[in-house]
Amino acid sequence: MTETNQVDYAAIYEALAALMRGDVPKDLNPQTSAKMIEMLKRLHKSFSSFKRTPAAQAGKDQLSRYKQEDMLATTDMSDEAAAALVGANPFQLPPTLFQDFSDPQPQG
């Protein structure tokens, strides 16, 4: 942004994307920084007043059963076990759809 007196919304989106990737965002001009802090405070306020419903808590409990390592180590699992992980197959597609048919399977 050429003028330093304006909020650079593109820079805010770039900073948020960098944070989501785990990168350090670029420095923002003072007005853009103030706007980003204001936006984050409003977001925090709206979520902090969020009432947890039993359904939301049940979903959180289901998803928190698995560690990140569990989700990454699915190569050691059968197709059925991998598809059974919460959130891994939300449409309940049959595991045969995920098989690799490019290699001919041995006929026994």
C-alpha positions as CSV (number, residue, x, y, z in Angstrom):
1,M,0.0,0.0,0.0
2,T,1.5,3.3,-1.0
3,E,-0.2,5.5,1.6
4,T,0.6,4.8,5.3
5,N,-2.7,6.3,6.6
6,Q,-4.9,3.5,5.2
7,V,-5.7,0.0,6.2
8,D,-4.2,-2.6,3.9
9,Y,-6.7,-5.5,3.9
10,A,-4.6,-7.5,1.5
11,A,-1.8,-7.4,4.0
12,I,-4.2,-8.5,6.8
13,Y,-5.1,-11.6,4.7
14,E,-1.5,-12.3,3.9
15,A,-0.6,-12.0,7.6
16,L,-3.4,-14.4,8.6
17,A,-2.3,-16.9,5.9
18,A,1.3,-16.7,7.2
19,L,0.1,-17.3,10.8
20,M,-2.0,-20.3,9.7
21,R,1.1,-21.8,7.9
22,G,3.1,-21.2,11.1
23,D,5.2,-18.5,9.5
24,V,6.1,-15.1,10.9
25,P,4.0,-12.5,9.1
26,K,5.5,-9.3,7.6
27,D,5.4,-6.1,9.5
28,L,2.1,-4.2,9.0
29,N,1.7,-0.4,9.0
30,P,0.2,1.0,12.3
31,Q,-3.3,1.4,10.9
32,T,-3.4,-2.1,9.4
33,S,-2.0,-3.5,12.7
34,A,-4.7,-1.7,14.7
35,K,-7.4,-2.9,12.4
36,M,-6.2,-6.5,12.5
37,I,-6.0,-6.4,16.3
38,E,-9.6,-5.0,16.4
39,M,-10.8,-7.8,14.1
40,L,-9.1,-10.5,16.2
41,K,-10.6,-9.0,19.4
42,R,-14.1,-9.0,17.9
43,L,-13.6,-12.6,16.7
44,H,-12.4,-13.7,20.2
45,K,-15.4,-11.9,21.8
46,S,-17.9,-13.6,19.5
47,F,-16.4,-17.0,20.2
48,S,-15.9,-16.6,23.9
49,S,-19.7,-15.9,24.3
50,F,-20.4,-19.0,22.2
51,K,-22.6,-21.5,24.2
52,R,-21.5,-25.1,23.9
53,T,-24.4,-27.2,22.9
54,P,-24.3,-31.0,23.8
55,A,-23.9,-31.7,20.0
56,A,-20.9,-29.4,19.7
57,Q,-19.3,-30.9,22.8
58,A,-19.9,-34.4,21.5
59,G,-18.3,-33.5,18.2
60,K,-15.3,-32.0,20.0
61,D,-15.0,-35.1,22.2
62,Q,-15.0,-37.4,19.2
63,L,-12.4,-35.4,17.3
64,S,-10.1,-35.0,20.4
65,R,-9.9,-38.8,20.8
66,Y,-7.2,-38.8,18.0
67,K,-3.8,-37.3,18.2
68,Q,-2.2,-35.8,15.1
69,E,0.1,-38.8,15.0
70,D,-2.9,-41.1,14.7
71,M,-4.2,-39.2,11.6
72,L,-0.7,-39.2,10.0
73,A,0.0,-42.9,10.6
74,T,-3.0,-44.2,8.6
75,T,-0.7,-46.0,6.2
76,D,-0.3,-48.8,8.7
77,M,-4.1,-49.2,8.9
78,S,-6.4,-51.2,6.8
79,D,-8.7,-49.2,4.5
80,E,-11.6,-49.9,6.7
81,A,-9.8,-48.7,9.9
82,A,-8.7,-45.5,8.1
83,A,-12.2,-44.8,6.9
84,A,-13.6,-45.4,10.4
85,L,-11.6,-42.5,11.9
86,V,-13.9,-39.6,12.8
87,G,-14.0,-37.1,10.1
88,A,-11.9,-39.1,7.6
89,N,-15.0,-40.3,5.7
90,P,-17.9,-37.9,6.4
91,F,-20.0,-39.3,3.5
92,Q,-19.5,-42.9,4.6
93,L,-18.2,-43.9,1.2
94,P,-17.2,-47.6,0.9
95,P,-13.5,-48.2,1.4
96,T,-13.3,-49.9,-2.0
97,L,-13.5,-46.5,-3.6
98,F,-10.2,-45.6,-2.1
99,Q,-8.3,-48.7,-3.3
100,D,-5.5,-48.2,-5.9
101,F,-6.6,-50.3,-8.9
102,S,-3.6,-49.3,-11.0
103,D,-1.6,-52.3,-9.6
104,P,-3.1,-55.6,-10.5
105,Q,-3.9,-57.5,-7.3
106,P,-2.6,-61.1,-7.2
107,Q,-5.1,-63.7,-8.0
108,G,-5.0,-66.4,-5.3
